[in-house]
Amino acid sequence: MPTTYTIAELAREFDITARAIRFYEDQGLLSPMREGVGGRNRVYTPRDRTRLKLTLRGKRLGLTLSEIKSIVDMYESPKDTVAQINRFLGVLGQQRLTLEQQRADIEMALEEIAAHEDECRRLLSEDADRGEKAAAAAA
């Protein structure tokens, strides 16, 4: 494993854009070293790579960037790991509640859609029946 990474290498590895990585940097999730003329080249350490990996994992869980930053920052401090784990459990529990509510909302919306589809099919069937009756009466 390399000791440093370029933005292109991390973008390729995690299948994201360099722009996304720069955004995470702007949000304080990553803090690469700068090299080259005027510090134009970003150089990412294994710590940055890990923070990026954790950031992307948090996004997959549906956490906000501020929640992700709070959790990732916690793990870098040599504080009480019990408190860190409890904080993480709290964030996960809240996210679970949010997702369960979203799932219930989606189920309700799907039921409404199914009811509207059934009503549309019933109306189309009635219209087709009227058309057949009218055609039979005209014949």
A tleap script that builds the chain and sets N, CA, C and O, in Angstrom:
source leaprc.protein.ff14SB
mol = sequence {
  NMET PRO THR THR TYR THR ILE ALA GLU LEU
  ALA ARG GLU PHE ASP ILE THR ALA ARG ALA
  ILE ARG PHE TYR GLU ASP GLN GLY LEU LEU
  SER PRO MET ARG GLU GLY VAL GLY GLY ARG
  ASN ARG VAL TYR THR PRO ARG ASP ARG THR
  ARG LEU LYS LEU THR LEU ARG GLY LYS ARG
  LEU GLY LEU THR LEU SER GLU ILE LYS SER
  ILE VAL ASP MET TYR GLU SER PRO LYS ASP
  THR VAL ALA GLN ILE ASN ARG PHE LEU GLY
  VAL LEU GLY GLN GLN ARG LEU THR LEU GLU
  GLN GLN ARG ALA ASP ILE GLU MET ALA LEU
  GLU GLU ILE ALA ALA HIE GLU ASP GLU CYS
  ARG ARG LEU LEU SER GLU ASP ALA ASP ARG
  GLY GLU LYS ALA ALA ALA ALA ALA CALA
}
set mol.1.N position { 0.845 -1.178 0.000 }
set mol.1.CA position { 0.000 0.000 0.000 }
set mol.1.C position { 0.891 1.243 0.000 }
set mol.1.O position { 1.822 1.332 0.800 }
set mol.2.N position { 0.617 2.201 -0.887 }
set mol.2.CA position { 1.460 3.398 -0.932 }
set mol.2.C position { 1.359 4.202 0.367 }
set mol.2.O position { 0.384 4.086 1.110 }
set mol.3.N position { 2.368 5.006 0.620 }
set mol.3.CA position { 2.325 5.844 1.814 }
set mol.3.C position { 1.589 7.144 1.557 }
set mol.3.O position { 1.158 7.807 2.501 }
set mol.4.N position { 1.437 7.521 0.297 }
set mol.4.CA position { 0.633 8.690 -0.062 }
set mol.4.C position { -0.164 8.384 -1.328 }
set mol.4.O position { 0.129 7.438 -2.059 }
set mol.5.N position { -1.174 9.211 -1.563 }
set mol.5.CA position { -2.065 9.016 -2.707 }
set mol.5.C position { -2.331 10.368 -3.369 }
set mol.5.O position { -2.311 11.413 -2.718 }
set mol.6.N position { -2.576 10.320 -4.662 }
set mol.6.CA position { -3.014 11.520 -5.368 }
set mol.6.C position { -4.542 11.539 -5.363 }
set mol.6.O position { -5.186 10.542 -5.040 }
set mol.7.N position { -5.100 12.670 -5.721 }
set mol.7.CA position { -6.551 12.770 -5.787 }
set mol.7.C position { -7.110 11.824 -6.854 }
set mol.7.O position { -8.181 11.242 -6.680 }
set mol.8.N position { -6.379 11.678 -7.953 }
set mol.8.CA position { -6.821 10.787 -9.029 }
set mol.8.C position { -6.825 9.333 -8.566 }
set mol.8.O position { -7.730 8.571 -8.908 }
set mol.9.N position { -5.812 8.948 -7.789 }
set mol.9.CA position { -5.754 7.569 -7.295 }
set mol.9.C position { -6.928 7.264 -6.360 }
set mol.9.O position { -7.547 6.204 -6.458 }
set mol.10.N position { -7.227 8.193 -5.462 }
set mol.10.CA position { -8.354 7.967 -4.540 }
set mol.10.C position { -9.683 7.983 -5.289 }
set mol.10.O position { -10.577 7.188 -4.999 }
set mol.11.N position { -9.804 8.878 -6.238 }
set mol.11.CA position { -11.042 8.937 -7.025 }
set mol.11.C position { -11.265 7.623 -7.761 }
set mol.11.O position { -12.380 7.102 -7.793 }
set mol.12.N position { -10.214 7.098 -8.344 }
set mol.12.CA position { -10.315 5.832 -9.078 }
set mol.12.C position { -10.632 4.683 -8.121 }
set mol.12.O position { -11.506 3.862 -8.401 }
set mol.13.N position { -9.922 4.625 -6.995 }
set mol.13.CA position { -10.117 3.529 -6.042 }
set mol.13.C position { -11.544 3.480 -5.508 }
set mol.13.O position { -12.127 2.402 -5.388 }
set mol.14.N position { -12.112 4.650 -5.186 }
set mol.14.CA position { -13.433 4.682 -4.579 }
set mol.14.C position { -14.550 4.983 -5.578 }
set mol.14.O position { -15.711 5.131 -5.196 }
set mol.15.N position { -14.190 5.073 -6.855 }
set mol.15.CA position { -15.151 5.304 -7.926 }
set mol.15.C position { -16.004 6.543 -7.659 }
set mol.15.O position { -17.232 6.507 -7.735 }
set mol.16.N position { -15.308 7.647 -7.343 }
set mol.16.CA position { -15.961 8.939 -7.157 }
set mol.16.C position { -15.160 9.963 -7.953 }
set mol.16.O position { -14.092 9.650 -8.478 }
set mol.17.N position { -15.669 11.163 -8.039 }
set mol.17.CA position { -14.965 12.192 -8.793 }
set mol.17.C position { -13.971 12.939 -7.905 }
set mol.17.O position { -14.107 12.974 -6.682 }
set mol.18.N position { -12.982 13.527 -8.545 }
set mol.18.CA position { -12.037 14.374 -7.807 }
set mol.18.C position { -12.791 15.552 -7.201 }
set mol.18.O position { -12.432 16.039 -6.129 }
set mol.19.N position { -13.819 16.003 -7.876 }
set mol.19.CA position { -14.632 17.101 -7.357 }
set mol.19.C position { -15.276 16.718 -6.023 }
set mol.19.O position { -15.340 17.538 -5.107 }
set mol.20.N position { -15.754 15.474 -5.911 }
set mol.20.CA position { -16.349 15.004 -4.653 }
set mol.20.C position { -15.303 15.014 -3.542 }
set mol.20.O position { -15.593 15.405 -2.411 }
set mol.21.N position { -14.097 14.585 -3.866 }
set mol.21.CA position { -13.028 14.568 -2.870 }
set mol.21.C position { -12.711 15.996 -2.423 }
set mol.21.O position { -12.529 16.244 -1.231 }
set mol.22.N position { -12.646 16.921 -3.356 }
set mol.22.CA position { -12.396 18.319 -2.997 }
set mol.22.C position { -13.533 18.869 -2.130 }
set mol.22.O position { -13.296 19.657 -1.215 }
set mol.23.N position { -14.755 18.453 -2.422 }
set mol.23.CA position { -15.897 18.869 -1.604 }
set mol.23.C position { -15.735 18.373 -0.168 }
set mol.23.O position { -15.955 19.128 0.779 }
set mol.24.N position { -15.350 17.103 -0.005 }
set mol.24.CA position { -15.143 16.566 1.347 }
set mol.24.C position { -14.014 17.314 2.051 }
set mol.24.O position { -14.047 17.509 3.265 }
set mol.25.N position { -13.036 17.720 1.288 }
set mol.25.CA position { -11.953 18.534 1.859 }
set mol.25.C position { -12.513 19.874 2.336 }
set mol.25.O position { -12.189 20.331 3.432 }
set mol.26.N position { -13.348 20.498 1.516 }
set mol.26.CA position { -13.961 21.778 1.897 }
set mol.26.C position { -14.813 21.640 3.159 }
set mol.26.O position { -14.935 22.586 3.938 }
set mol.27.N position { -15.396 20.466 3.356 }
set mol.27.CA position { -16.240 20.218 4.522 }
set mol.27.C position { -15.436 19.845 5.770 }
set mol.27.O position { -16.000 19.647 6.846 }
set mol.28.N position { -14.104 19.752 5.613 }
set mol.28.CA position { -13.253 19.444 6.753 }
set mol.28.C position { -13.102 17.966 7.045 }
set mol.28.O position { -12.574 17.588 8.091 }
set mol.29.N position { -13.558 17.133 6.136 }
set mol.29.CA position { -13.434 15.685 6.338 }
set mol.29.C position { -12.050 15.174 5.954 }
set mol.29.O position { -11.587 14.171 6.497 }
set mol.30.N position { -11.396 15.848 5.036 }
set mol.30.CA position { -10.052 15.475 4.585 }
set mol.30.C position { -9.157 16.700 4.690 }
set mol.30.O position { -9.612 17.834 4.537 }
set mol.31.N position { -7.890 16.457 4.951 }
set mol.31.CA position { -6.948 17.585 5.001 }
set mol.31.C position { -5.608 17.146 4.415 }
set mol.31.O position { -4.657 16.877 5.148 }
set mol.32.N position { -5.546 17.077 3.076 }
set mol.32.CA position { -4.318 16.624 2.431 }
set mol.32.C position { -3.190 17.648 2.574 }
set mol.32.O position { -3.411 18.844 2.769 }
set mol.33.N position { -1.988 17.120 2.467 }
set mol.33.CA position { -0.819 17.999 2.418 }
set mol.33.C position { -0.798 18.624 1.028 }
set mol.33.O position { -1.448 18.129 0.107 }
set mol.34.N position { -0.053 19.705 0.883 }
set mol.34.CA position { 0.075 20.365 -0.416 }
set mol.34.C position { 1.537 20.336 -0.828 }
set mol.34.O position { 2.434 20.576 -0.019 }
set mol.35.N position { 1.759 20.039 -2.092 }
set mol.35.CA position { 3.120 20.019 -2.648 }
set mol.35.C position { 3.111 20.738 -3.982 }
set mol.35.O position { 2.056 21.109 -4.496 }
set mol.36.N position { 4.276 20.925 -4.527 }
set mol.36.CA position { 4.411 21.539 -5.845 }
set mol.36.C position { 4.363 23.045 -5.779 }
set mol.36.O position { 4.276 23.643 -4.706 }
set mol.37.N position { 4.423 23.640 -6.946 }
set mol.37.CA position { 4.442 25.096 -7.061 }
set mol.37.C position { 3.146 25.667 -6.491 }
set mol.37.O position { 2.057 25.341 -6.962 }
set mol.38.N position { 3.270 26.506 -5.495 }
set mol.38.CA position { 2.105 27.131 -4.893 }
set mol.38.C position { 1.199 26.168 -4.146 }
set mol.38.O position { 0.066 26.520 -3.820 }
set mol.39.N position { 1.677 24.955 -3.866 }
set mol.39.CA position { 0.867 23.978 -3.140 }
set mol.39.C position { -0.339 23.501 -3.922 }
set mol.39.O position { -1.382 23.195 -3.344 }
set mol.40.N position { -0.195 23.438 -5.243 }
set mol.40.CA position { -1.316 23.057 -6.103 }
set mol.40.C position { -1.643 21.574 -6.056 }
set mol.40.O position { -2.785 21.189 -6.306 }
set mol.41.N position { -0.670 20.737 -5.742 }
set mol.41.CA position { -0.904 19.291 -5.762 }
set mol.41.C position { -1.283 18.789 -4.372 }
set mol.41.O position { -0.563 19.011 -3.398 }
set mol.42.N position { -2.410 18.118 -4.301 }
set mol.42.CA position { -2.848 17.517 -3.052 }
set mol.42.C position { -2.165 16.168 -2.882 }
set mol.42.O position { -2.047 15.391 -3.830 }
set mol.43.N position { -1.714 15.901 -1.657 }
set mol.43.CA position { -1.101 14.616 -1.338 }
set mol.43.C position { -1.852 14.046 -0.137 }
set mol.43.O position { -1.856 14.633 0.945 }
set mol.44.N position { -2.479 12.907 -0.341 }
set mol.44.CA position { -3.307 12.296 0.685 }
set mol.44.C position { -2.541 11.178 1.394 }
set mol.44.O position { -1.843 10.384 0.763 }
set mol.45.N position { -2.688 11.137 2.698 }
set mol.45.CA position { -2.022 10.123 3.526 }
set mol.45.C position { -2.969 8.936 3.734 }
set mol.45.O position { -4.148 9.012 3.388 }
set mol.46.N position { -2.453 7.846 4.296 }
set mol.46.CA position { -3.352 6.735 4.639 }
set mol.46.C position { -4.490 7.181 5.580 }
set mol.46.O position { -5.598 6.650 5.514 }
set mol.47.N position { -4.206 8.157 6.451 }
set mol.47.CA position { -5.250 8.704 7.334 }
set mol.47.C position { -6.364 9.329 6.499 }
set mol.47.O position { -7.541 9.104 6.777 }
set mol.48.N position { -6.007 10.111 5.480 }
set mol.48.CA position { -7.007 10.720 4.598 }
set mol.48.C position { -7.805 9.648 3.862 }
set mol.48.O position { -9.020 9.763 3.701 }
set mol.49.N position { -7.111 8.614 3.422 }
set mol.49.CA position { -7.780 7.522 2.705 }
set mol.49.C position { -8.812 6.854 3.612 }
set mol.49.O position { -9.929 6.566 3.183 }
set mol.50.N position { -8.434 6.613 4.855 }
set mol.50.CA position { -9.351 5.992 5.815 }
set mol.50.C position { -10.539 6.911 6.083 }
set mol.50.O position { -11.684 6.461 6.133 }
set mol.51.N position { -10.258 8.198 6.255 }
set mol.51.CA position { -11.351 9.153 6.492 }
set mol.51.C position { -12.304 9.188 5.291 }
set mol.51.O position { -13.519 9.274 5.470 }
set mol.52.N position { -11.767 9.122 4.084 }
set mol.52.CA position { -12.608 9.101 2.890 }
set mol.52.C position { -13.458 7.833 2.871 }
set mol.52.O position { -14.651 7.880 2.572 }
set mol.53.N position { -12.847 6.726 3.184 }
set mol.53.CA position { -13.566 5.445 3.212 }
set mol.53.C position { -14.706 5.501 4.235 }
set mol.53.O position { -15.818 5.059 3.948 }
set mol.54.N position { -14.430 6.040 5.420 }
set mol.54.CA position { -15.463 6.157 6.453 }
set mol.54.C position { -16.553 7.144 6.041 }
set mol.54.O position { -17.731 6.935 6.333 }
set mol.55.N position { -16.155 8.215 5.366 }
set mol.55.CA position { -17.123 9.193 4.876 }
set mol.55.C position { -18.090 8.543 3.890 }
set mol.55.O position { -19.303 8.731 3.984 }
set mol.56.N position { -17.556 7.791 2.962 }
set mol.56.CA position { -18.400 7.140 1.959 }
set mol.56.C position { -19.295 6.086 2.604 }
set mol.56.O position { -20.442 5.912 2.192 }
set mol.57.N position { -18.785 5.389 3.603 }
set mol.57.CA position { -19.590 4.399 4.327 }
set mol.57.C position { -20.737 5.112 5.047 }
set mol.57.O position { -21.876 4.646 5.021 }
set mol.58.N position { -20.433 6.243 5.690 }
set mol.58.CA position { -21.470 7.011 6.370 }
set mol.58.C position { -22.540 7.505 5.411 }
set mol.58.O position { -23.726 7.501 5.742 }
set mol.59.N position { -22.126 7.931 4.223 }
set mol.59.CA position { -23.090 8.378 3.214 }
set mol.59.C position { -23.997 7.230 2.794 }
set mol.59.O position { -25.199 7.422 2.612 }
set mol.60.N position { -23.427 6.034 2.639 }
set mol.60.CA position { -24.252 4.871 2.289 }
set mol.60.C position { -25.276 4.579 3.378 }
set mol.60.O position { -26.367 4.086 3.091 }
set mol.61.N position { -24.930 4.882 4.626 }
set mol.61.CA position { -25.870 4.684 5.731 }
set mol.61.C position { -26.903 5.793 5.807 }
set mol.61.O position { -27.863 5.704 6.573 }
set mol.62.N position { -26.704 6.851 5.002 }
set mol.62.CA position { -27.650 7.950 4.974 }
set mol.62.C position { -27.372 9.037 5.992 }
set mol.62.O position { -28.239 9.866 6.270 }
set mol.63.N position { -26.167 9.043 6.554 }
set mol.63.CA position { -25.809 10.060 7.540 }
set mol.63.C position { -25.487 11.380 6.842 }
set mol.63.O position { -25.067 11.394 5.685 }
set mol.64.N position { -25.685 12.478 7.549 }
set mol.64.CA position { -25.310 13.775 7.013 }
set mol.64.C position { -23.797 13.937 7.122 }
set mol.64.O position { -23.140 13.226 7.884 }
set mol.65.N position { -23.256 14.869 6.361 }
set mol.65.CA position { -21.812 15.101 6.433 }
set mol.65.C position { -21.389 15.574 7.818 }
set mol.65.O position { -20.300 15.232 8.278 }
set mol.66.N position { -22.227 16.351 8.485 }
set mol.66.CA position { -21.852 16.800 9.830 }
set mol.66.C position { -21.847 15.631 10.813 }
set mol.66.O position { -20.997 15.575 11.701 }
set mol.67.N position { -22.785 14.699 10.665 }
set mol.67.CA position { -22.774 13.502 11.513 }
set mol.67.C position { -21.535 12.665 11.227 }
set mol.67.O position { -20.884 12.169 12.146 }
set mol.68.N position { -21.215 12.514 9.951 }
set mol.68.CA position { -20.037 11.735 9.570 }
set mol.68.C position { -18.784 12.377 10.143 }
set mol.68.O position { -17.935 11.691 10.712 }
set mol.69.N position { -18.667 13.692 9.993 }
set mol.69.CA position { -17.487 14.392 10.491 }
set mol.69.C position { -17.352 14.218 12.002 }
set mol.69.O position { -16.257 13.974 12.509 }
set mol.70.N position { -18.448 14.343 12.704 }
set mol.70.CA position { -18.437 14.184 14.157 }
set mol.70.C position { -17.944 12.800 14.551 }
set mol.70.O position { -17.133 12.657 15.466 }
set mol.71.N position { -18.434 11.792 13.861 }
set mol.71.CA position { -18.043 10.412 14.188 }
set mol.71.C position { -16.597 10.152 13.807 }
set mol.71.O position { -15.840 9.577 14.590 }
set mol.72.N position { -16.209 10.570 12.615 }
set mol.72.CA position { -14.831 10.339 12.160 }
set mol.72.C position { -13.844 11.088 13.062 }
set mol.72.O position { -12.796 10.550 13.420 }
set mol.73.N position { -14.176 12.315 13.424 }
set mol.73.CA position { -13.310 13.088 14.321 }
set mol.73.C position { -13.184 12.421 15.683 }
set mol.73.O position { -12.116 12.443 16.294 }
set mol.74.N position { -14.270 11.832 16.155 }
set mol.74.CA position { -14.248 11.144 17.453 }
set mol.74.C position { -13.203 10.045 17.488 }
set mol.74.O position { -12.479 9.891 18.472 }
set mol.75.N position { -13.131 9.292 16.422 }
set mol.75.CA position { -12.225 8.152 16.397 }
set mol.75.C position { -10.763 8.545 16.293 }
set mol.75.O position { -9.880 7.703 16.452 }
set mol.76.N position { -10.501 9.810 16.029 }
set mol.76.CA position { -9.117 10.258 15.967 }
set mol.76.C position { -8.624 10.791 17.294 }
set mol.76.O position { -7.430 11.039 17.468 }
set mol.77.N position { -9.544 10.969 18.231 }
set mol.77.CA position { -9.120 11.464 19.541 }
set mol.77.C position { -8.949 10.278 20.485 }
set mol.77.O position { -9.719 9.319 20.427 }
set mol.78.N position { -7.945 10.340 21.349 }
set mol.78.CA position { -7.684 9.217 22.247 }
set mol.78.C position { -8.584 9.262 23.481 }
set mol.78.O position { -8.116 9.057 24.601 }
set mol.79.N position { -9.861 9.527 23.276 }
set mol.79.CA position { -10.795 9.631 24.386 }
set mol.79.C position { -11.444 8.288 24.658 }
set mol.79.O position { -11.087 7.274 24.058 }
set mol.80.N position { -12.388 8.296 25.557 }
set mol.80.CA position { -13.094 7.106 26.007 }
set mol.80.C position { -13.826 6.435 24.841 }
set mol.80.O position { -14.748 7.018 24.271 }
set mol.81.N position { -13.427 5.241 24.495 }
set mol.81.CA position { -14.055 4.554 23.371 }
set mol.81.C position { -15.500 4.173 23.680 }
set mol.81.O position { -16.304 4.053 22.755 }
set mol.82.N position { -15.855 3.981 24.948 }
set mol.82.CA position { -17.241 3.673 25.294 }
set mol.82.C position { -18.136 4.845 24.890 }
set mol.82.O position { -19.204 4.641 24.313 }
set mol.83.N position { -17.707 6.058 25.189 }
set mol.83.CA position { -18.485 7.234 24.804 }
set mol.83.C position { -18.590 7.336 23.282 }
set mol.83.O position { -19.641 7.698 22.752 }
set mol.84.N position { -17.511 7.020 22.588 }
set mol.84.CA position { -17.521 7.078 21.126 }
set mol.84.C position { -18.507 6.067 20.559 }
set mol.84.O position { -19.280 6.378 19.652 }
set mol.85.N position { -18.474 4.878 21.091 }
set mol.85.CA position { -19.374 3.828 20.598 }
set mol.85.C position { -20.817 4.188 20.918 }
set mol.85.O position { -21.703 3.993 20.087 }
set mol.86.N position { -21.061 4.711 22.111 }
set mol.86.CA position { -22.427 5.122 22.465 }
set mol.86.C position { -22.922 6.236 21.551 }
set mol.86.O position { -24.085 6.233 21.148 }
set mol.87.N position { -22.066 7.172 21.227 }
set mol.87.CA position { -22.434 8.259 20.308 }
set mol.87.C position { -22.787 7.689 18.935 }
set mol.87.O position { -23.783 8.078 18.325 }
set mol.88.N position { -21.961 6.770 18.462 }
set mol.88.CA position { -22.207 6.146 17.168 }
set mol.88.C position { -23.524 5.374 17.197 }
set mol.88.O position { -24.302 5.439 16.246 }
set mol.89.N position { -23.776 4.644 18.285 }
set mol.89.CA position { -25.041 3.912 18.412 }
set mol.89.C position { -26.228 4.873 18.383 }
set mol.89.O position { -27.261 4.572 17.786 }
set mol.90.N position { -26.078 6.020 19.023 }
set mol.90.CA position { -27.149 7.012 19.011 }
set mol.90.C position { -27.433 7.520 17.611 }
set mol.90.O position { -28.591 7.638 17.210 }
set mol.91.N position { -26.384 7.819 16.870 }
set mol.91.CA position { -26.541 8.299 15.492 }
set mol.91.C position { -27.186 7.210 14.634 }
set mol.91.O position { -28.095 7.487 13.851 }
set mol.92.N position { -26.711 5.972 14.784 }
set mol.92.CA position { -27.278 4.868 14.001 }
set mol.92.C position { -28.748 4.641 14.357 }
set mol.92.O position { -29.575 4.406 13.475 }
set mol.93.N position { -29.067 4.713 15.642 }
set mol.93.CA position { -30.455 4.533 16.067 }
set mol.93.C position { -31.366 5.587 15.476 }
set mol.93.O position { -32.470 5.278 15.028 }
set mol.94.N position { -30.913 6.834 15.470 }
set mol.94.CA position { -31.699 7.916 14.884 }
set mol.94.C position { -31.874 7.701 13.388 }
set mol.94.O position { -32.956 7.925 12.847 }
set mol.95.N position { -30.814 7.270 12.723 }
set mol.95.CA position { -30.896 7.023 11.280 }
set mol.95.C position { -31.850 5.861 10.997 }
set mol.95.O position { -32.585 5.885 10.010 }
set mol.96.N position { -31.837 4.855 11.854 }
set mol.96.CA position { -32.762 3.719 11.690 }
set mol.96.C position { -34.205 4.222 11.764 }
set mol.96.O position { -35.034 3.843 10.936 }
set mol.97.N position { -34.514 5.079 12.758 }
set mol.97.CA position { -35.868 5.622 12.890 }
set mol.97.C position { -36.273 6.414 11.650 }
set mol.97.O position { -37.394 6.287 11.159 }
set mol.98.N position { -35.355 7.225 11.154 }
set mol.98.CA position { -35.631 8.017 9.957 }
set mol.98.C position { -35.935 7.112 8.767 }
set mol.98.O position { -36.905 7.338 8.044 }
set mol.99.N position { -35.111 6.093 8.565 }
set mol.99.CA position { -35.305 5.192 7.428 }
set mol.99.C position { -36.588 4.371 7.571 }
set mol.99.O position { -37.269 4.114 6.579 }
set mol.100.N position { -36.923 3.956 8.800 }
set mol.100.CA position { -38.162 3.206 9.010 }
set mol.100.C position { -39.376 4.077 8.706 }
set mol.100.O position { -40.363 3.592 8.154 }
set mol.101.N position { -39.311 5.367 9.064 }
set mol.101.CA position { -40.409 6.277 8.749 }
set mol.101.C position { -40.518 6.470 7.231 }
set mol.101.O position { -41.615 6.494 6.673 }
set mol.102.N position { -39.362 6.606 6.579 }
set mol.102.CA position { -39.371 6.744 5.122 }
set mol.102.C position { -39.955 5.498 4.467 }
set mol.102.O position { -40.709 5.593 3.499 }
set mol.103.N position { -39.602 4.329 4.998 }
set mol.103.CA position { -40.136 3.079 4.442 }
set mol.103.C position { -41.656 3.045 4.607 }
set mol.103.O position { -42.366 2.659 3.678 }
set mol.104.N position { -42.167 3.445 5.782 }
set mol.104.CA position { -43.609 3.471 6.006 }
set mol.104.C position { -44.275 4.453 5.036 }
set mol.104.O position { -45.334 4.160 4.481 }
set mol.105.N position { -43.653 5.613 4.837 }
set mol.105.CA position { -44.193 6.598 3.897 }
set mol.105.C position { -44.224 6.040 2.475 }
set mol.105.O position { -45.187 6.252 1.738 }
set mol.106.N position { -43.175 5.335 2.099 }
set mol.106.CA position { -43.108 4.740 0.761 }
set mol.106.C position { -44.182 3.671 0.604 }
set mol.106.O position { -44.845 3.612 -0.431 }
set mol.107.N position { -44.365 2.823 1.618 }
set mol.107.CA position { -45.402 1.782 1.555 }
set mol.107.C position { -46.786 2.401 1.390 }
set mol.107.O position { -47.609 1.903 0.622 }
set mol.108.N position { -47.039 3.491 2.114 }
set mol.108.CA position { -48.325 4.172 2.012 }
set mol.108.C position { -48.516 4.744 0.605 }
set mol.108.O position { -49.598 4.640 0.027 }
set mol.109.N position { -47.473 5.339 0.071 }
set mol.109.CA position { -47.556 5.908 -1.282 }
set mol.109.C position { -47.793 4.806 -2.316 }
set mol.109.O position { -48.571 4.988 -3.253 }
set mol.110.N position { -47.128 3.669 -2.146 }
set mol.110.CA position { -47.319 2.553 -3.078 }
set mol.110.C position { -48.751 2.015 -3.008 }
set mol.110.O position { -49.329 1.644 -4.030 }
set mol.111.N position { -49.316 1.973 -1.809 }
set mol.111.CA position { -50.706 1.526 -1.670 }
set mol.111.C position { -51.652 2.494 -2.381 }
set mol.111.O position { -52.603 2.066 -3.036 }
set mol.112.N position { -51.393 3.788 -2.253 }
set mol.112.CA position { -52.220 4.782 -2.939 }
set mol.112.C position { -52.105 4.637 -4.452 }
set mol.112.O position { -53.104 4.708 -5.169 }
set mol.113.N position { -50.888 4.436 -4.928 }
set mol.113.CA position { -50.675 4.253 -6.366 }
set mol.113.C position { -51.432 3.024 -6.856 }
set mol.113.O position { -52.084 3.072 -7.899 }
set mol.114.N position { -51.351 1.927 -6.112 }
set mol.114.CA position { -52.057 0.695 -6.500 }
set mol.114.C position { -53.568 0.939 -6.549 }
set mol.114.O position { -54.243 0.460 -7.461 }
set mol.115.N position { -54.097 1.676 -5.582 }
set mol.115.CA position { -55.532 1.966 -5.569 }
set mol.115.C position { -55.922 2.807 -6.792 }
set mol.115.O position { -56.950 2.547 -7.418 }
set mol.116.N position { -55.114 3.804 -7.131 }
set mol.116.CA position { -55.399 4.630 -8.314 }
set mol.116.C position { -55.295 3.809 -9.594 }
set mol.116.O position { -56.104 3.970 -10.508 }
set mol.117.N position { -54.295 2.928 -9.659 }
set mol.117.CA position { -54.166 2.061 -10.843 }
set mol.117.C position { -55.396 1.171 -10.988 }
set mol.117.O position { -55.927 1.013 -12.088 }
set mol.118.N position { -55.848 0.591 -9.875 }
set mol.118.CA position { -57.034 -0.276 -9.919 }
set mol.118.C position { -58.254 0.506 -10.396 }
set mol.118.O position { -59.035 0.011 -11.208 }
set mol.119.N position { -58.416 1.730 -9.889 }
set mol.119.CA position { -59.552 2.558 -10.287 }
set mol.119.C position { -59.475 2.908 -11.774 }
set mol.119.O position { -60.490 2.876 -12.470 }
set mol.120.N position { -58.282 3.239 -12.263 }
set mol.120.CA position { -58.114 3.539 -13.693 }
set mol.120.C position { -58.448 2.320 -14.551 }
set mol.120.O position { -59.112 2.443 -15.579 }
set mol.121.N position { -57.989 1.151 -14.128 }
set mol.121.CA position { -58.299 -0.075 -14.894 }
set mol.121.C position { -59.808 -0.361 -14.889 }
set mol.121.O position { -60.370 -0.774 -15.904 }
set mol.122.N position { -60.455 -0.137 -13.740 }
set mol.122.CA position { -61.899 -0.346 -13.645 }
set mol.122.C position { -62.629 0.604 -14.598 }
set mol.122.O position { -63.543 0.194 -15.313 }
set mol.123.N position { -62.218 1.872 -14.601 }
set mol.123.CA position { -62.859 2.845 -15.497 }
set mol.123.C position { -62.629 2.482 -16.960 }
set mol.123.O position { -63.543 2.595 -17.777 }
set mol.124.N position { -61.433 2.053 -17.291 }
set mol.124.CA position { -61.150 1.634 -18.677 }
set mol.124.C position { -61.985 0.422 -19.059 }
set mol.124.O position { -62.473 0.329 -20.186 }
set mol.125.N position { -62.149 -0.493 -18.137 }
set mol.125.CA position { -62.940 -1.696 -18.407 }
set mol.125.C position { -64.406 -1.324 -18.629 }
set mol.125.O position { -65.051 -1.829 -19.547 }
set mol.126.N position { -64.927 -0.430 -17.771 }
set mol.126.CA position { -66.313 0.026 -17.946 }
set mol.126.C position { -66.491 0.729 -19.286 }
set mol.126.O position { -67.500 0.535 -19.964 }
set mol.127.N position { -65.510 1.546 -19.667 }
set mol.127.CA position { -65.583 2.267 -20.936 }
set mol.127.C position { -65.561 1.288 -22.109 }
set mol.127.O position { -66.287 1.456 -23.088 }
set mol.128.N position { -64.714 0.261 -21.993 }
set mol.128.CA position { -64.643 -0.749 -23.069 }
set mol.128.C position { -65.941 -1.513 -23.152 }
set mol.128.O position { -66.413 -1.815 -24.248 }
set mol.129.N position { -66.538 -1.836 -21.993 }
set mol.129.CA position { -67.821 -2.543 -21.990 }
set mol.129.C position { -68.910 -1.698 -22.641 }
set mol.129.O position { -69.716 -2.215 -23.414 }
set mol.130.N position { -68.941 -0.401 -22.336 }
set mol.130.CA position { -69.929 0.502 -22.951 }
set mol.130.C position { -69.727 0.562 -24.468 }
set mol.130.O position { -70.689 0.584 -25.235 }
set mol.131.N position { -68.463 0.588 -24.882 }
set mol.131.CA position { -68.167 0.634 -26.311 }
set mol.131.C position { -68.619 -0.624 -27.024 }
set mol.131.O position { -69.157 -0.562 -28.130 }
set mol.132.N position { -68.397 -1.772 -26.386 }
set mol.132.CA position { -68.850 -3.042 -26.988 }
set mol.132.C position { -70.367 -3.104 -27.072 }
set mol.132.O position { -70.915 -3.569 -28.071 }
set mol.133.N position { -71.056 -2.635 -26.018 }
set mol.133.CA position { -72.515 -2.643 -26.012 }
set mol.133.C position { -73.067 -1.717 -27.082 }
set mol.133.O position { -74.045 -2.038 -27.757 }
set mol.134.N position { -72.425 -0.561 -27.229 }
set mol.134.CA position { -72.884 0.396 -28.243 }
set mol.134.C position { -72.667 -0.181 -29.633 }
set mol.134.O position { -73.514 -0.005 -30.509 }
set mol.135.N position { -71.561 -0.860 -29.851 }
set mol.135.CA position { -71.276 -1.448 -31.153 }
set mol.135.C position { -72.280 -2.585 -31.449 }
set mol.135.O position { -72.739 -2.736 -32.581 }
set mol.136.N position { -72.606 -3.367 -30.429 }
set mol.136.CA position { -73.544 -4.453 -30.615 }
set mol.136.C position { -74.953 -3.918 -30.901 }
set mol.136.O position { -75.687 -4.488 -31.709 }
set mol.137.N position { -75.319 -2.835 -30.241 }
set mol.137.CA position { -76.647 -2.247 -30.456 }
set mol.137.C position { -76.773 -1.645 -31.851 }
set mol.137.O position { -77.848 -1.659 -32.450 }
set mol.138.N position { -75.663 -1.116 -32.362 }
set mol.138.CA position { -75.675 -0.497 -33.690 }
set mol.138.C position { -75.694 -1.541 -34.784 }
set mol.138.O position { -76.072 -1.239 -35.916 }
set mol.139.N position { -75.299 -2.753 -34.477 }
set mol.139.CA position { -75.209 -3.772 -35.517 }
set mol.139.C position { -76.494 -4.450 -35.811 }
set mol.139.O position { -76.546 -5.330 -36.670 }
savepdb mol mol.pdb
quit
